Amino acid sequence: MTKRIRLAGAGAIAGGLLWSAAIVLERGFSYLKPGDGTGYYVVQAMAMLAFIGFLAGVQGLDWLKAAGTGRFGRWSLQAFKIGLVLLILASMSVLITRSDESPFFPLGGLIIAAAGVLTGVAVLQTGALVGWRGFTPLLVSLYFVFGMVVPIIASPVDNGAPAPLEFTWGITWMMLGLAYVVPLTRRATAPGSTTELTQAHS
Protein backbone atom coordinates (compact mmCIF):
# COMPACT_ATOMS: atom_id res chain seq x y z
CA MET A 1 0.00 0.00 0.00
CA THR A 2 2.76 2.44 0.94
CA LYS A 3 4.51 2.18 -2.42
CA ARG A 4 1.24 2.71 -4.28
CA ILE A 5 0.41 5.81 -2.25
CA ARG A 6 3.85 7.25 -2.87
CA LEU A 7 3.43 6.51 -6.58
CA ALA A 8 0.10 8.34 -6.54
CA GLY A 9 1.76 11.30 -4.84
CA ALA A 10 4.61 11.32 -7.36
CA GLY A 11 2.06 11.19 -10.18
CA ALA A 12 0.13 14.18 -8.86
CA ILE A 13 3.32 16.20 -8.32
CA ALA A 14 4.68 15.33 -11.77
CA GLY A 15 1.30 16.12 -13.30
CA GLY A 16 1.20 19.49 -11.59
CA LEU A 17 4.70 20.34 -12.77
CA LEU A 18 3.94 19.28 -16.34
CA TRP A 19 0.69 21.25 -16.39
CA SER A 20 2.29 24.46 -15.14
CA ALA A 21 5.23 24.04 -17.53
CA ALA A 22 2.82 23.48 -20.41
CA ILE A 23 0.99 26.71 -19.58
CA VAL A 24 4.28 28.65 -19.54
CA LEU A 25 5.22 27.20 -22.94
CA GLU A 26 1.76 27.70 -24.41
CA ARG A 27 1.36 31.32 -23.34
CA GLY A 28 5.00 32.32 -23.62
CA PHE A 29 5.21 31.27 -27.27
CA SER A 30 1.51 31.67 -28.20
CA TYR A 31 0.93 27.99 -28.98
CA LEU A 32 -2.83 28.34 -28.65
CA LYS A 33 -4.12 26.75 -31.86
CA PRO A 34 -3.11 23.82 -34.11
CA GLY A 35 -1.89 26.28 -36.73
CA ASP A 36 0.65 27.79 -34.33
CA GLY A 37 3.26 25.13 -35.08
CA THR A 38 4.79 22.03 -33.55
CA GLY A 39 4.95 23.68 -30.16
CA TYR A 40 1.16 23.44 -29.92
CA TYR A 41 1.33 19.66 -30.09
CA VAL A 42 4.18 19.56 -27.60
CA VAL A 43 1.93 21.47 -25.20
CA GLN A 44 -0.92 19.02 -25.82
CA ALA A 45 1.37 16.06 -25.18
CA MET A 46 2.51 17.66 -21.92
CA ALA A 47 -1.11 18.28 -20.93
CA MET A 48 -1.98 14.65 -21.69
CA LEU A 49 0.85 13.43 -19.46
CA ALA A 50 -0.27 15.89 -16.79
CA PHE A 51 -3.80 14.45 -16.87
CA ILE A 52 -2.33 10.97 -16.47
CA GLY A 53 -0.47 12.23 -13.40
CA PHE A 54 -3.70 13.77 -12.07
CA LEU A 55 -5.46 10.45 -12.57
CA ALA A 56 -2.75 8.73 -10.52
CA GLY A 57 -3.27 11.33 -7.80
CA VAL A 58 -7.02 10.68 -7.68
CA GLN A 59 -6.39 6.93 -7.71
CA GLY A 60 -4.42 7.46 -4.51
CA LEU A 61 -7.63 8.63 -2.85
CA ASP A 62 -9.22 5.39 -3.98
CA TRP A 63 -6.40 3.27 -2.57
CA LEU A 64 -6.64 5.11 0.75
CA LYS A 65 -10.44 4.84 0.72
CA ALA A 66 -10.25 8.52 1.56
CA ALA A 67 -13.71 9.23 0.12
CA GLY A 68 -15.29 6.54 2.26
CA THR A 69 -17.06 3.31 1.38
CA GLY A 70 -20.56 4.73 0.95
CA ARG A 71 -22.19 5.36 -2.40
CA PHE A 72 -21.68 9.13 -2.26
CA GLY A 73 -17.93 8.93 -1.91
CA ARG A 74 -17.38 5.92 -4.15
CA TRP A 75 -19.50 7.20 -7.04
CA SER A 76 -18.11 10.73 -6.95
CA LEU A 77 -14.55 9.38 -6.88
CA GLN A 78 -15.16 7.06 -9.83
CA ALA A 79 -16.81 9.89 -11.76
CA PHE A 80 -13.79 12.09 -11.01
CA LYS A 81 -11.54 9.46 -12.57
CA ILE A 82 -13.83 9.10 -15.60
CA GLY A 83 -13.66 12.85 -16.18
CA LEU A 84 -9.87 12.75 -16.17
CA VAL A 85 -9.86 9.78 -18.56
CA LEU A 86 -12.00 11.84 -20.94
CA LEU A 87 -9.47 14.69 -20.79
CA ILE A 88 -6.69 12.21 -21.57
CA LEU A 89 -8.67 10.93 -24.55
CA ALA A 90 -9.32 14.51 -25.68
CA SER A 91 -5.61 15.31 -25.67
CA MET A 92 -4.87 12.08 -27.54
CA SER A 93 -7.52 13.03 -30.08
CA VAL A 94 -5.83 16.39 -30.68
CA LEU A 95 -2.48 14.69 -31.29
CA ILE A 96 -4.00 12.14 -33.67
CA THR A 97 -6.48 14.27 -35.63
CA ARG A 98 -4.51 17.55 -35.52
CA SER A 99 -7.74 19.29 -34.55
CA ASP A 100 -8.60 20.97 -31.26
CA GLU A 101 -12.29 20.14 -31.65
CA SER A 102 -13.13 17.30 -29.28
CA PRO A 103 -16.36 16.80 -27.29
CA PHE A 104 -14.28 15.06 -24.64
CA PHE A 105 -12.80 18.36 -23.43
CA PRO A 106 -16.04 20.06 -22.30
CA LEU A 107 -17.57 16.78 -21.12
CA GLY A 108 -14.51 15.80 -19.11
CA GLY A 109 -14.22 19.29 -17.66
CA LEU A 110 -17.88 19.30 -16.60
CA ILE A 111 -17.54 15.91 -14.92
CA ILE A 112 -14.40 16.73 -12.96
CA ALA A 113 -15.88 20.07 -11.89
CA ALA A 114 -18.90 18.39 -10.30
CA ALA A 115 -17.41 15.05 -9.22
CA GLY A 116 -14.20 16.65 -7.97
CA VAL A 117 -16.02 18.95 -5.55
CA LEU A 118 -18.21 16.09 -4.31
CA THR A 119 -15.13 13.92 -3.82
CA GLY A 120 -13.40 16.70 -1.88
CA VAL A 121 -16.42 16.99 0.41
CA ALA A 122 -16.47 13.22 0.93
CA VAL A 123 -12.78 13.20 1.85
CA LEU A 124 -13.35 15.88 4.48
CA GLN A 125 -16.26 13.91 5.90
CA THR A 126 -14.26 10.70 6.36
CA GLY A 127 -11.27 12.38 8.00
CA ALA A 128 -8.98 9.85 6.32
CA LEU A 129 -6.51 12.62 5.45
CA VAL A 130 -5.62 14.63 8.52
CA GLY A 131 -4.85 18.32 8.94
CA TRP A 132 -4.18 20.36 5.83
CA ARG A 133 -4.03 17.17 3.74
CA GLY A 134 -7.77 16.70 4.05
CA PHE A 135 -8.44 19.96 2.24
CA THR A 136 -6.20 19.30 -0.77
CA PRO A 137 -8.71 17.29 -2.89
CA LEU A 138 -11.36 19.97 -2.39
CA LEU A 139 -8.81 22.71 -3.11
CA VAL A 140 -7.92 21.09 -6.45
CA SER A 141 -11.58 20.90 -7.45
CA LEU A 142 -12.79 24.26 -6.18
CA TYR A 143 -9.84 25.95 -7.85
CA PHE A 144 -10.74 24.25 -11.12
CA VAL A 145 -14.30 25.58 -10.86
CA PHE A 146 -13.55 29.15 -9.78
CA GLY A 147 -10.06 29.59 -11.17
CA MET A 148 -10.56 27.88 -14.53
CA VAL A 149 -14.19 27.25 -15.50
CA VAL A 150 -15.75 30.50 -14.28
CA PRO A 151 -13.10 32.75 -15.91
CA ILE A 152 -13.48 30.83 -19.19
CA ILE A 153 -17.25 31.33 -19.15
CA ALA A 154 -16.88 35.00 -18.25
CA SER A 155 -14.16 35.72 -20.82
CA PRO A 156 -15.26 37.42 -24.07
CA VAL A 157 -12.44 35.66 -25.98
CA ASP A 158 -11.78 31.96 -26.47
CA ASN A 159 -8.27 31.79 -25.01
CA GLY A 160 -9.03 29.87 -21.85
CA ALA A 161 -8.58 31.21 -18.34
CA PRO A 162 -5.87 33.83 -17.64
CA ALA A 163 -2.41 32.25 -17.71
CA PRO A 164 -1.62 32.83 -13.99
CA LEU A 165 -4.83 31.05 -13.01
CA GLU A 166 -4.15 28.09 -15.30
CA PHE A 167 -0.56 27.91 -14.03
CA THR A 168 -1.69 27.81 -10.40
CA TRP A 169 -4.00 24.83 -10.97
CA GLY A 170 -0.85 22.76 -11.37
CA ILE A 171 0.32 23.94 -7.95
CA THR A 172 -2.88 22.67 -6.32
CA TRP A 173 -2.18 19.21 -7.77
CA MET A 174 1.36 19.34 -6.40
CA MET A 175 -0.12 20.05 -2.98
CA LEU A 176 -2.32 16.97 -3.31
CA GLY A 177 0.76 14.95 -4.20
CA LEU A 178 2.63 16.30 -1.18
CA ALA A 179 -0.28 15.19 1.01
CA TYR A 180 0.69 11.62 0.09
CA VAL A 181 4.46 12.03 0.24
CA VAL A 182 4.80 13.60 3.69
CA PRO A 183 4.10 11.28 6.67
CA LEU A 184 0.42 10.46 6.61
CA THR A 185 -1.73 9.21 9.48
CA ARG A 186 -5.23 7.85 9.12
CA ARG A 187 -7.12 9.55 11.91
CA ALA A 188 -10.39 7.75 11.46
CA THR A 189 -11.80 4.79 9.67
CA ALA A 190 -14.11 5.29 6.72
CA PRO A 191 -17.83 4.80 7.36
CA GLY A 192 -18.64 1.11 7.36
CA SER A 193 -14.97 0.12 7.46
CA THR A 194 -13.30 -1.86 10.23
CA THR A 195 -9.79 -0.79 9.27
CA GLU A 196 -7.74 0.19 12.30
CA LEU A 197 -5.69 3.34 12.57
CA THR A 198 -2.52 2.91 10.55
CA GLN A 199 0.60 4.76 9.62
CA ALA A 200 0.68 4.86 5.83
CA HIS A 201 4.42 5.54 5.84
CA SER A 202 5.42 3.15 8.57
Secondary structure, 3 states (H helix, E strand, C coil): CHHHHHHHHHHHHHHHHHHHHHHHHHHHCCCCCHHHCHHHHHHHHHHHHHHHHHHHHHHHHHHHCCCCCCHHHHHHHHHHHHHHHHHHHHHHHHHHHCCCCCCHHHHHHHHHHHHHHHHHHHHHHHCCCCHHHHHHHHHHHHHHHHHHHHHHHHCCCCCCCCHHHHHHHHHHHHHHHHHHHCCCECCCCCCCCCCCCCECCC
